[in-house]
Structures are given as C-alpha cells and as structure tokens.
C-alpha cells in the first residue's frame, strides 16, 4: 500500500537494553492504523540513507522506527562514532537484541499500529535482523538485506561481543524471512548465501531469497557508487510485497 496522506517523521526516545535511553528515528503515515517495521541501520550508523529508507517505508504504509544502536556512544561526528564502534568490534549482540526487543515493544504499544511488527536491516543490520529473528518471538516478518557474517568461517572472529554465528541459531528462526543479495558481493558471498539457504531448507523454515546479477554490497544506497537502480527498485518492491503479505492492515483511524 502506498499512502497518499501526510507523513510524520521525528526523533523519539526508547528505553533500550539495560534501561538505557536510546534515540530512534520514526516515520509513519498519519490518520491510518499501520503495520510496524523496525529498520536496523548499517555500519555507518543512522545516516541520511537509512533515514530516507525509514521515510520510504512510511510512504508505503508502514509505521517505521529505526533505533540508533550507537546511542550510548554519545554526541559527536557520526563517522567518528561509527569508526569507534567498528574498532571495538561492533555493538554487542546481547545489547543489540535488547534494544531491538525494546523497539518492537515500543511500536506495538502505539495506538496507530495494528500490532504486527516486521524487521529489516542493511549490512550489519541484516545480520542483526537474522540474529533477532532467531532470538525473539515478537517479530512477524524479517528482511535481511545483504547481511554479512551470518556464517562465520573463522572462529577467531567470534568473541565476547559476538559469541555465536547467527547461522548456528537458525533452528530457532520464527518469522518468515526474505533475503536480498548481490551476486558481486563478497560479504556475504554467493557461497555464503548458498550455505545459509541450505541450513534454512534443512530446518524447514519459511523463507525466500533473491539474488541480483550486476549488484554488489549496498546496492540500495543512492549516495554510493554501488547503487544499482534497477535491482534496488525490484528489491524494494519485494520488501513491500513481503511485509504486506505478513503484516498488512487496512484499518483506518476514525
């Protein structure tokens, strides 16, 4: 559904993991009861691309919330904050899952949502989407956009912050999963995608994967050299169709 009405976009506060206050960017259609979607930003953080993607979801009829998983790093240049997080080994998985669970609860509690919540993420956010879909029972549909490190071949890449490879939790995957990948990507590579799909098949999970020739990592990002408009347009349409299938509601506020 594409909304023809007004949108509201604003920053909000959410009580995240450990009772910490985190910020989030929210965009939603007005005067409509909408399905909820949690959007997880990529490694550069909640940048212009991710905020535009949040508003795009709202334009297509979803109440979208993008929690800023780097909130605890304080104020400063977003690039510097993202670099510090990467140097530290990324956001701890336990903390990320706690923040995402809080974001789901926040969306479900709003009077303008229909009680169903999807989740999607780009790059590291795709990995966190897969992880959350295997860890939380509160997600109704999940979309992994080229999430790297779902499969971990080198055990030295695991540690205190990332104690387990998400693929090792695949038996616990609860919502239907959509995966979008570029065949020119290296993380995840086509081999990683093949192996992920094999595990999902073995566990008889509901999923669909779409792979794009001529596309590498981050092919949705219009501000980056890897942007591929034809593949991105098709990918976005698949996301909207997927979420409408599992989350949709056409109820209007009186």
C-alpha angles and dihedrals in degrees: 000000000000113000119225093190134084125297131215119210123179145137115262137182126241130185101236137181115334091012091288119152111239131180126233137184114233130191125175142158115257126235092018135100102230139185113253127240127187111209116201115207124230126249095283088063134235093336132160092280093054093045090050089050089052091053090045090058090050091050088055093053106271131122097230127193123185111193115208102232091191093060093116091061090074130219125332143093107335092222091053091048092050090048091052091050092049092048090052091053100263132284110323109257094230091053092046092051090050092051092047092049088052091050091052090050090048092053094046091052094057117101091222095063128082096226096257120108132190128190133212137169144180125231106324085010089058089055090048090049091055090046093049092046088057094043107040129058093198098079118096099189134005134203121196112197106196094315110188127211095030083126114042115197096175112062090201087072089067121080146127094318095042106026099165138030109246091230089064088065095050093111087068096053106131110175127058110269131217118194126194119190141169116230090217092057121111099195101065095018122195087259091056090050091049092051093046090051091050091055092048090050091049090054092044094237126170107247145131126204126198122192126195127211114218093026129107133177119332097007092162094063108103092192094059133076091241093064112129110187098194094049093041092052091052091045094051091050090052089052093051092047092048095049092044089053095053104025109026126138127165096190113135127210113250 
